[in-house]
Amino acid sequence: MKIAIASDHAGFTYKESIKHCLVGLGHEVMDFGTTSDSPVDYPLFIGPAAQAVARGECERGIVLGGSGNGEAIVANKVAGIRCALCWSEQTATWARQHNDANVLALGQRTIDEATALHLVRVWLDTPFEGGRHLQRIREIETFRKDA
């Protein structure tokens, strides 16, 4: 799978660890930055990563910051993106099963690194259930058209 990844300075360390993990799992990674833990404005990195997923250049995306909140907000501004901020195995599972989340947001300051790596694996391995959830995904997309 081809995966877009991006972070701000507060998510940089986990981004690098997750990249290494993804490559080890056989995935192709497109890194949209940042390249260090020097302070940056996260929309400049998160937006392009989300756009790559929306355009189909990457199948999924992972965005990181201190809390992951701002990163999720930016990603969700891109039409076609369903970004979920996850902090537990259950939230990562539901993000895929119920919401078909194509972008995962994580907060480096809110979970430990082992948990972040575990959540990435869970999120990648969990399929979308479809069924009753498919109609809800379609309903979400109608709001994009009205904006």
PyMOL commands that set and color helices and strands:
alter all, ss='L'
color gray80, all
select helices_A, chain A and resi 9-24+43-54+69-76+89-97+113-125+132-146
alter helices_A, ss='H'
color red, helices_A
select strands_A, chain A and resi 2-7+28-31+60-65+83-85+103-107
alter strands_A, ss='S'
color yellow, strands_A
deselect
rebuild
show_as cartoon
